Amino acid sequence: MAHQEIIFAGFGGQGILSMGKFLAYAGMDENLNVSWLPSYGPEMRGGTANCSVILTNEDIGSPLVTDATTVVVMNRPSLDKFEHAIVPGGLLIMDSDLVNRESERKDIDVIKIPAQTVAEEVGSKKIANMVLLGAFVEKTGIVPMKALLKALKEHGKEQFYELNKRALERGAEYARK
């Protein structure tokens, strides 16, 4: 059964909402029921942003994720805010370059990726979000990587496609470790 309830969270301007949106498009292409609910503080860039994404074969009762199967965080305040929302046995993926503490949970899987560093190696710090998204798709298998790449090609900016693709692949490598 395919079912993931995900919270993506970080600072505004890190591509948090884009991560969720590309994943939602990929889910639709795979005939899953999908919801994408963005949320951002009044500050926009620099303020906190998060989005709830649900991908499932079942009906979706509410687009709000309260019991997350996965949380992806790109800063410390997001870890502080959403770590408790992960269900036991769930998954936490974090950018270890920007999150300066360990997870306090012992009942979840944790993947730490120096996403800023990896993204810079690939070509731009701006694609750190794609490194984390690549790890998520690889680890959960909720959608095939090719579906995510198709969503990026159709809904993303063409000039960033190859860069994003490399970032996704690097993130997937971390999930396989």
C-alpha positions as CSV (number, residue, x, y, z in Angstrom):
1,M,0.0,0.0,0.0
2,A,1.4,3.4,-1.0
3,H,0.9,5.9,1.8
4,Q,3.1,8.8,2.8
5,E,2.2,11.9,4.9
6,I,5.1,14.3,4.7
7,I,6.0,17.7,6.2
8,F,8.7,19.6,4.4
9,A,10.0,22.6,6.5
10,G,12.7,25.2,6.5
11,F,13.3,28.9,5.9
12,G,11.4,30.8,3.2
13,G,13.5,30.9,0.0
14,Q,15.0,27.4,0.4
15,G,12.5,25.8,-2.0
16,I,10.4,24.0,0.7
17,L,7.1,24.5,-1.2
18,S,8.7,23.5,-4.5
19,M,9.9,20.2,-3.0
20,G,6.3,19.4,-2.0
21,K,4.9,20.6,-5.3
22,F,7.2,18.5,-7.5
23,L,6.5,15.4,-5.3
24,A,2.7,16.1,-5.6
25,Y,2.9,16.3,-9.4
26,A,4.9,13.0,-9.5
27,G,2.3,11.4,-7.3
28,M,-0.5,12.5,-9.6
29,D,1.4,11.1,-12.6
30,E,1.5,7.8,-10.7
31,N,-2.3,7.9,-10.1
32,L,-2.0,8.4,-6.4
33,N,-4.4,10.6,-4.5
34,V,-2.5,13.7,-3.6
35,S,-2.8,16.8,-1.5
36,W,-0.3,19.7,-1.1
37,L,-0.9,22.3,1.6
38,P,1.6,25.2,1.8
39,S,2.1,27.2,5.0
40,Y,4.5,30.1,5.5
41,G,5.0,32.8,8.0
42,P,4.4,36.5,7.3
43,E,8.1,37.0,6.7
44,M,8.2,35.0,3.5
45,R,11.9,34.9,2.6
46,G,13.9,34.2,5.7
47,G,10.8,33.3,7.7
48,T,9.8,29.7,8.2
49,A,7.9,27.8,5.5
50,N,6.5,24.4,5.5
51,C,4.1,22.3,3.4
52,S,2.1,19.1,4.1
53,V,2.0,16.6,1.3
54,I,-0.1,13.4,1.3
55,L,0.4,10.7,-1.3
56,T,-1.9,7.6,-1.0
57,N,-4.0,5.0,-2.6
58,E,-6.7,5.8,-0.1
59,D,-9.1,8.7,0.2
60,I,-7.6,11.9,1.8
61,G,-9.8,13.1,4.7
62,S,-7.8,16.3,5.4
63,P,-4.8,17.9,3.7
64,L,-3.3,18.8,7.1
65,V,-0.6,16.4,8.2
66,T,-0.5,15.9,12.0
67,D,1.0,12.4,12.1
68,A,3.8,12.5,9.6
69,T,5.3,9.3,8.2
70,T,8.2,11.5,7.1
71,V,9.5,15.0,8.0
72,V,12.2,16.7,5.9
73,V,13.8,19.7,7.7
74,M,16.2,22.3,6.4
75,N,16.8,24.3,9.6
76,R,16.9,23.9,13.4
77,P,13.6,25.7,14.1
78,S,11.8,23.2,11.8
79,L,13.4,20.2,13.6
80,D,12.3,21.7,17.0
81,K,8.8,22.3,15.7
82,F,8.1,19.1,13.7
83,E,10.2,16.3,15.2
84,H,7.4,15.3,17.6
85,A,5.0,15.0,14.7
86,I,6.7,11.9,13.2
87,V,4.9,8.6,13.8
88,P,7.0,5.8,15.5
89,G,8.9,4.0,12.8
90,G,8.7,7.1,10.6
91,L,11.5,8.9,8.8
92,L,13.4,12.2,9.5
93,I,15.6,13.6,6.8
94,M,17.7,16.7,7.7
95,D,20.2,19.0,6.3
96,S,23.1,18.5,8.7
97,D,24.8,21.6,7.4
98,L,22.0,23.8,8.8
99,V,20.5,21.6,11.7
100,N,23.0,21.8,14.5
101,R,21.5,19.2,16.8
102,E,20.8,15.5,16.8
103,S,17.3,14.0,16.7
104,E,16.0,13.3,20.2
105,R,13.9,10.4,18.9
106,K,15.1,6.8,19.1
107,D,12.0,5.3,17.5
108,I,12.5,6.7,14.0
109,D,14.9,6.4,11.0
110,V,17.2,9.4,10.6
111,I,19.1,10.4,7.5
112,K,21.5,13.3,7.9
113,I,22.8,14.8,4.7
114,P,25.1,17.9,4.4
115,A,22.8,19.1,1.7
116,Q,24.3,22.6,1.4
117,T,27.8,21.1,0.8
118,V,26.5,18.5,-1.6
119,A,24.4,21.0,-3.6
120,E,27.5,23.3,-3.9
121,E,29.5,20.4,-5.2
122,V,26.8,19.8,-7.8
123,G,26.7,23.4,-8.8
124,S,24.6,25.6,-6.6
125,K,23.5,25.9,-2.9
126,K,20.0,26.7,-4.2
127,I,19.4,23.1,-5.0
128,A,20.0,21.7,-1.5
129,N,16.2,21.0,-1.4
130,M,16.6,18.6,-4.3
131,V,19.3,16.7,-2.6
132,L,17.0,16.0,0.3
133,L,14.0,15.2,-2.0
134,G,16.2,12.7,-3.8
135,A,17.0,10.9,-0.5
136,F,13.3,10.9,0.4
137,V,12.1,9.3,-2.9
138,E,14.9,6.8,-2.8
139,K,14.3,5.8,0.8
140,T,10.5,5.6,0.7
141,G,9.9,4.5,-2.9
142,I,6.6,6.3,-2.8
143,V,7.1,7.4,-6.4
144,P,9.7,6.2,-8.9
145,M,12.6,8.6,-9.4
146,K,11.6,8.7,-13.1
147,A,8.2,10.1,-12.2
148,L,9.9,12.8,-10.1
149,L,12.2,13.7,-13.0
150,K,9.2,13.9,-15.3
151,A,7.5,16.3,-12.9
152,L,10.6,18.4,-12.7
153,K,10.9,18.5,-16.5
154,E,7.2,19.5,-17.0
155,H,6.8,21.9,-14.1
156,G,10.3,23.2,-13.3
157,K,12.5,25.6,-15.0
158,E,14.2,23.9,-18.0
159,Q,17.6,25.6,-17.4
160,F,17.8,24.0,-13.9
161,Y,16.7,20.5,-15.0
162,E,20.2,18.9,-15.3
163,L,21.4,20.5,-12.1
164,N,18.3,19.4,-10.2
165,K,18.6,15.9,-11.7
166,R,22.2,15.6,-10.4
167,A,21.2,16.9,-7.0
168,L,18.4,14.3,-6.8
169,E,20.8,11.5,-7.7
170,R,23.3,12.6,-5.0
171,G,20.6,12.6,-2.4
172,A,19.5,9.2,-3.5
173,E,23.0,7.9,-2.9
174,Y,22.9,9.1,0.7
175,A,19.6,7.2,1.3
176,R,21.2,4.0,0.0
177,K,24.1,4.2,2.5
